[in-house]
């Protein structure tokens, strides 16, 4: 048993640096105070992070809701703009039963009204006959003799909304045949 006590005191002496018998009590207190300050700062940082994360999550949800509301508002605007055209078509059909020959002017008026409505919504037609063929806005469905890469005939009107293509114009394009090529003077 005495041997065990001696071993323990030797081990304790080995752990204690030479020249120092007891830890410095004010140093321990200073380290404890510093530890408490750091723990408080860590807790404050955690609380700030949790609040920031909650704020971001609320922002994300609010943004998704705002985006959906804006989409629905845009769709509602378009629907409200198109409903009068439906009313005009119904009236045109009513007149057609009484006088079928009056149908053509009525349908033309409805078509003009529809084009005005598209313009008011920011939709504009793609350039047609006589314009240069542009694969961004035109879909070539055929080629005929005529000026190379010029739109010769429009089969279906195309539309764009700003720079976004709503529908390409279906066109016939000139193939360059039938035009006289400049002759090289070989004489």
C-alpha positions as CSV (number, residue, x, y, z in Angstrom):
1,X,0.0,0.0,0.0
2,X,2.9,2.3,0.8
3,X,4.3,1.5,-2.6
4,X,1.0,2.7,-4.2
5,X,1.2,6.0,-2.4
6,X,4.8,6.6,-3.6
7,X,3.8,5.7,-7.2
8,X,0.9,8.2,-7.1
9,X,3.1,11.0,-5.7
10,X,5.8,10.3,-8.3
11,X,3.1,10.5,-11.1
12,X,1.7,13.7,-9.6
13,X,5.2,15.2,-9.5
14,X,5.8,14.2,-13.1
15,X,2.7,16.0,-14.2
16,X,3.5,19.2,-12.4
17,X,6.2,21.2,-14.2
18,X,9.4,21.7,-12.4
19,X,9.5,24.8,-10.3
20,X,5.7,25.0,-10.0
21,X,4.0,23.2,-7.2
22,X,0.4,24.4,-7.4
23,X,-1.6,25.9,-10.4
24,X,-1.9,29.7,-10.2
25,X,-5.4,30.3,-8.8
26,X,-5.9,33.8,-10.4
27,X,-5.0,32.3,-13.8
28,X,-7.6,29.6,-13.4
29,X,-10.2,32.2,-12.4
30,X,-9.2,34.3,-15.4
31,X,-9.5,31.3,-17.8
32,X,-12.9,30.4,-16.3
33,X,-14.2,34.0,-16.8
34,X,-12.8,34.0,-20.4
35,X,-14.6,30.6,-21.0
36,X,-17.9,32.1,-19.7
37,X,-17.5,35.1,-22.0
38,X,-16.7,32.8,-25.0
39,X,-19.7,30.6,-24.2
40,X,-22.0,33.6,-24.0
41,X,-20.6,34.9,-27.4
42,X,-21.2,31.4,-28.9
43,X,-24.8,31.3,-27.6
44,X,-25.4,34.8,-29.0
45,X,-24.0,33.8,-32.4
46,X,-26.2,30.7,-32.4
47,X,-29.3,32.8,-31.5
48,X,-28.4,35.2,-34.3
49,X,-27.9,32.4,-36.8
50,X,-31.3,30.8,-35.8
51,X,-33.0,34.2,-36.3
52,X,-31.3,34.8,-39.6
53,X,-32.2,31.3,-40.8
54,X,-35.8,31.9,-39.8
55,X,-35.9,35.3,-41.6
56,X,-34.4,33.7,-44.7
57,X,-36.9,30.9,-44.7
58,X,-39.8,33.4,-44.3
59,X,-38.3,35.5,-47.2
60,X,-38.1,32.4,-49.4
61,X,-41.7,31.5,-48.6
62,X,-42.9,35.1,-49.1
63,X,-41.0,35.3,-52.4
64,X,-42.6,32.1,-53.7
65,X,-46.0,33.4,-52.7
66,X,-45.4,36.8,-54.4
67,X,-44.2,35.1,-57.6
68,X,-47.3,32.9,-57.7
69,X,-49.5,35.9,-57.1
70,X,-47.8,37.8,-59.9
71,X,-48.2,34.9,-62.3
72,X,-51.9,34.6,-61.5
73,X,-52.3,38.4,-61.9
74,X,-50.7,38.2,-65.3
75,X,-53.0,35.4,-66.4
76,X,-56.0,37.2,-65.1
77,X,-55.0,40.3,-67.1
78,X,-54.8,38.3,-70.3
79,X,-58.1,36.5,-69.7
80,X,-59.8,39.8,-69.1
81,X,-58.4,41.2,-72.3
82,X,-59.5,38.2,-74.3
83,X,-63.1,37.8,-73.0
84,X,-64.4,40.8,-75.1
85,X,-63.2,39.0,-78.2
86,X,-65.2,35.9,-77.3
87,X,-68.2,38.2,-76.8
88,X,-67.6,39.7,-80.3
89,X,-67.4,36.2,-81.9
90,X,-70.7,35.3,-80.3
91,X,-72.4,38.4,-81.6
92,X,-70.9,37.7,-85.1
93,X,-72.4,34.2,-85.0
94,X,-75.8,35.7,-84.0
95,X,-75.8,38.1,-86.9
96,X,-74.6,35.4,-89.3
97,X,-77.8,33.4,-88.7
98,X,-79.9,36.4,-89.7
99,X,-77.7,37.5,-92.6
100,X,-74.8,35.2,-93.4
101,X,-73.3,37.7,-95.8
102,X,-72.7,40.0,-92.7
103,X,-70.4,37.4,-91.1
104,X,-67.2,38.3,-93.1
105,X,-67.1,42.0,-92.0
106,X,-67.9,41.0,-88.4
107,X,-65.1,38.4,-88.3
108,X,-62.7,40.9,-89.8
109,X,-63.7,43.4,-87.1
110,X,-63.1,40.7,-84.4
111,X,-59.7,39.9,-85.9
112,X,-58.7,43.5,-85.8
113,X,-59.9,43.8,-82.2
114,X,-57.9,40.7,-81.3
115,X,-54.7,42.1,-82.9
116,X,-55.2,45.4,-81.0
117,X,-55.6,43.4,-77.8
118,X,-52.4,41.5,-78.4
119,X,-50.6,44.8,-79.1
120,X,-51.9,46.3,-75.8
121,X,-50.5,43.2,-74.0
122,X,-47.1,43.8,-75.6
123,X,-47.3,41.1,-78.2
124,X,-46.2,42.1,-81.7
125,X,-46.1,40.2,-85.0
126,X,-42.9,38.8,-86.4
127,X,-41.8,40.5,-89.6
128,X,-43.4,38.8,-92.6
129,X,-43.3,39.1,-96.4
130,X,-40.3,41.0,-97.7
131,X,-38.2,40.7,-94.6
132,X,-35.0,38.7,-94.3
133,X,-35.4,35.1,-93.1
134,X,-34.4,34.9,-89.4
135,X,-34.4,31.4,-87.9
136,X,-35.0,32.9,-84.4
137,X,-38.5,34.1,-85.6
138,X,-39.3,32.2,-88.8
139,X,-40.0,28.6,-89.5
140,X,-39.3,27.8,-93.2
141,X,-41.8,25.4,-94.6
142,X,-40.7,25.7,-98.2
143,X,-38.5,27.4,-100.8
144,X,-39.4,29.0,-104.1
145,X,-37.6,30.9,-106.8
146,X,-37.0,34.4,-105.5
147,X,-34.5,36.6,-103.7
148,X,-32.3,34.5,-101.6
149,X,-33.2,34.3,-97.9
150,X,-36.2,36.7,-98.2
151,X,-39.6,35.8,-96.9
152,X,-41.8,35.4,-100.0
153,X,-45.0,34.1,-98.5
154,X,-46.5,34.0,-95.0
155,X,-48.6,30.9,-94.1
156,X,-49.1,31.6,-90.4
157,X,-48.4,34.8,-88.5
158,X,-45.7,34.6,-85.8
159,X,-45.7,36.6,-82.6
160,X,-43.1,37.7,-80.1
161,X,-43.4,39.2,-76.6
162,X,-40.4,41.5,-76.3
163,X,-37.5,39.3,-77.4
164,X,-39.3,36.1,-76.4
165,X,-40.8,34.1,-79.2
166,X,-44.5,33.2,-78.7
167,X,-44.8,31.4,-82.0
168,X,-42.6,31.4,-85.1
169,X,-44.0,32.7,-88.4
170,X,-44.4,29.8,-90.9
171,X,-42.9,31.1,-94.1
172,X,-41.8,30.3,-97.6
173,X,-38.3,31.6,-98.4
174,X,-36.5,32.5,-101.6
175,X,-33.8,30.1,-102.7
176,X,-31.9,32.6,-104.9
177,X,-32.8,30.7,-108.1
178,X,-34.0,32.6,-111.1
179,X,-31.9,35.6,-110.2
180,X,-29.1,36.5,-112.6
181,X,-25.7,36.0,-111.1
182,X,-23.1,38.8,-111.7
183,X,-20.9,37.7,-114.6
184,X,-17.2,37.7,-114.1
185,X,-15.5,39.6,-117.0
186,X,-13.2,37.0,-118.4
187,X,-12.3,38.9,-121.6
